[in-house]
Amino acid sequence: TRLATKEWFTARISSAGLIAKVYPRLTSTQQEEHVQLFAQLCRDDTPMVRRVAAQHLGTMLENVVRAVGRKSLEEEGVVTKLMI
């Protein structure tokens, strides 16, 4: 969580990969928070952060669907509300 909000872009780059990998192991409250953090990283001002977030986007979406279910892809789902 703290890495994703650091000023240095290298910390935010690291957090993009970590969030995508550990998502299934988090509690539901933590999952909600980390999806929001990942969405912020996808919209970051620094191109390097956005690029790494885009590289991990597939893993993140796969883990969200596994953890939350296919309903996360529906119109009112987590993915469509925050990521798109």
DADA-V920909 format. One record per pair of residues at least 4 apart in sequence whose ideal C-beta (glycine too) atoms are under 7 Angstrom apart, sorted by sequence separation. I is the first residue (numbers start at 1). J is the second residue. If there is no record, write none. Layout:
I_J + I_J
This chain:
2_6 + 9_13 + 10_14 + 11_15 + 12_16 + 14_18 + 15_19 + 16_20 + 17_21 + 18_22 + 19_23 + 22_26 + 26_30 + 27_31 + 28_32 + 29_33 + 30_34 + 31_35 + 32_36 + 33_37 + 34_38 + 35_39 + 36_40 + 37_41 + 38_42 + 39_43 + 40_44 + 47_51 + 48_52 + 49_53 + 50_54 + 51_55 + 52_56 + 53_57 + 56_60 + 57_61 + 58_62 + 59_63 + 60_64 + 61_65 + 62_66 + 63_67 + 64_68 + 65_69 + 68_72 + 73_77 + 77_81 + 78_82 + 79_83 + 80_84 + 6_11 + 26_31 + 44_49 + 65_70 + 72_77 + 75_80 + 76_81 + 79_84 + 6_12 + 44_50 + 71_77 + 72_78 + 73_79 + 74_80 + 65_72 + 72_79 + 73_80 + 3_11 + 4_12 + 23_31 + 26_34 + 41_49 + 42_50 + 64_72 + 65_73 + 3_12 + 68_78 + 3_14 + 4_15 + 23_34 + 42_53 + 3_15 + 41_53 + 42_54 + 64_78 + 3_18 + 4_19 + 19_34 + 38_53 + 42_57 + 64_79 + 19_37 + 61_79 + 19_38 + 16_38 + 38_60 + 16_41 + 15_41 + 12_41 + 35_64 + 1_33 + 12_44 + 4_37 + 16_49 + 13_48 + 17_52 + 1_37 + 4_40 + 13_49 + 16_52 + 20_56 + 31_67 + 4_41 + 9_46 + 12_49 + 16_53 + 23_60 + 21_59 + 9_48 + 13_52 + 17_56 + 20_59 + 24_63 + 9_49 + 16_56 + 20_60 + 23_63 + 19_60 + 23_64 + 42_83 + 24_66 + 20_63 + 24_67 + 35_78 + 39_82 + 23_67 + 39_83 + 36_82 + 35_82
